[in-house]
Amino acid sequence: MQTVTVNASKQYDVLIGSGVRALLPEKISSLFGSVRVCLVSDDNVARLHLDEAETLLQNAGFNCSRFVFPHGEASKNPTVLFELLEHLADERFSRKDVLVALGGGVTGDLGGLAAALYMRGMHLVQIPTSLLAMVDSSVGGKTAVDLKAGKNLAGVFNQPDLVLCDPDYLSTLPPEDFSDGMAEVVKYGVIADEALFDTVKDGCIKDRLTQIITRCVTIKRDVVDEDEFDTGRRALLNFGHTLAHAIEAKSNFTVSHGKAVAIGMCRIAALAEQHGLCDAPCLKQIQNALTNNDLPTDTAFLNAELFDEVTKDKKCTGGSITLILPRRIGDCYARATPIDECKRMLS
Ligand SMILES: NC(=O)c1ccc[n+]([C@@H]2O[C@H](COP(=O)([O-])OP(=O)(O)OC[C@H]3O[C@@H](n4cnc5c(N)ncnc54)[C@H](O)[C@@H]3O)[C@@H](O)[C@H]2O)c1
């Protein structure tokens, strides 16, 4: 088992390794004592994994309740959020109790926000079950739901108290969703670690999952420790994401987050090359790595079409957009780009 400790406004451990999910009862007990547990999952994850988690907790004497919602990004909205808050209230949870978000990034974002809001904050344990949630969304404390105007527009920073990252969950993850997570893994390689990029660039990484997840979580931890509230270095984690959010929205969320990130990374690397903004061309390497991990590298949406969506993005502030650009594989930088210049580049 690997342990990565996050030292943000709250200190917490991310435990990574086969079988760590079995530690849930003892960890809850040692962190919070005798509390009640609300398990939150989408219907897919509930069908496959919720009974096991609930039984583990019940056998250890915990009183549990479950909240299950329909899977998919469409559920990451204020209506489902308030249904979850009403559930917590109906079940008379207190702020000393624990919400366990067992699922992918949608469950983690929704559950994390509910835990922050309910009675101004209850305990939160993240148990990511998708690769994307393991390497990215379960760590770092960003929580949100989507609004009609765009993704993740209503949210707060809420660090969990514990993250249990068990790669065994990935055996039931559909290949499509596994690839989505690989987009974020490739991203970490491009922004911070050429060796990680080399490890994953040919695909077929299932025998090295704990090692790869640990490396990604460590990179994210280092960034979050330095810039928890996203005022500086954390922006690097958004490599490919500004265009990705626009692609997701334009496609009415039929293009998944991971696939949109893959396309967004290629588009932005292409722009960097075209405009002489990178030291070493890396578009081809990124495209190959994505293709080898069953990810798309382009979309029919034109850059100009995505521009309107881009300007709605939270990362567009004060007349400029922070573009994250690759210098070379393993090294990216943030460039505040005036909207007019951005529009010219994208058109
Ligand atoms: N908070 C953050 O820092 C952060 C970072 C990146 C992405 N996100 C958010 O994460 C979301 C995407 O995450 P995601 O790709 O995990 O989406 P998701 O939660 O919708 O999961 C993808 C699909 O996989 C299924 N699934 C998950 N685990 C499974 C398992 N073990 N077995 C079988 N099926 C399983 C889910 O039911 C769903 O259908 C987006 O909303 C994105 O905005 C948040």
The ligand as an ORCA input file, in Angstrom:
! r2SCAN-3c Opt
* xyz 0 1
  N     -13.008     17.757     -8.637
  C     -12.012     17.692     -9.476
  O     -10.880     18.103     -9.187
  C     -12.249     17.056    -10.824
  C     -11.158     16.753    -11.643
  C     -11.417     16.107    -12.853
  C     -12.715     15.778    -13.227
  N     -13.736     16.100    -12.393
  C     -15.108     15.752    -12.741
  O     -15.212     14.329    -12.764
  C     -16.289     13.950    -13.627
  C     -15.818     12.835    -14.524
  O     -15.421     11.749    -13.708
  P     -15.654     10.248    -14.202
  O     -15.102     10.074    -15.556
  O     -15.226      9.363    -13.116
  O     -17.242     10.236    -14.398
  P     -18.389      9.374    -13.697
  O     -18.407      9.566    -12.250
  O     -19.633      9.705    -14.444
  O     -17.959      7.872    -13.991
  C     -17.911      7.429    -15.334
  C     -18.798      6.188    -15.518
  O     -18.137      5.088    -14.917
  C     -19.031      4.410    -14.048
  N     -18.192      3.801    -13.012
  C     -17.399      4.433    -12.116
  N     -16.681      3.539    -11.430
  C     -17.034      2.317    -11.895
  C     -16.614      0.995    -11.606
  N     -15.646      0.732    -10.738
  N     -17.209     -0.025    -12.275
  C     -18.165      0.221    -13.213
  N     -18.570      1.449    -13.553
  C     -18.012      2.480    -12.899
  C     -19.999      5.454    -13.587
  O     -21.205      4.873    -13.188
  C     -20.164      6.279    -14.862
  O     -21.120      5.684    -15.694
  C     -16.690     15.188    -14.385
  O     -17.862     15.686    -13.830
  C     -15.538     16.154    -14.132
  O     -15.946     17.496    -14.184
  C     -13.533     16.720    -11.218
*
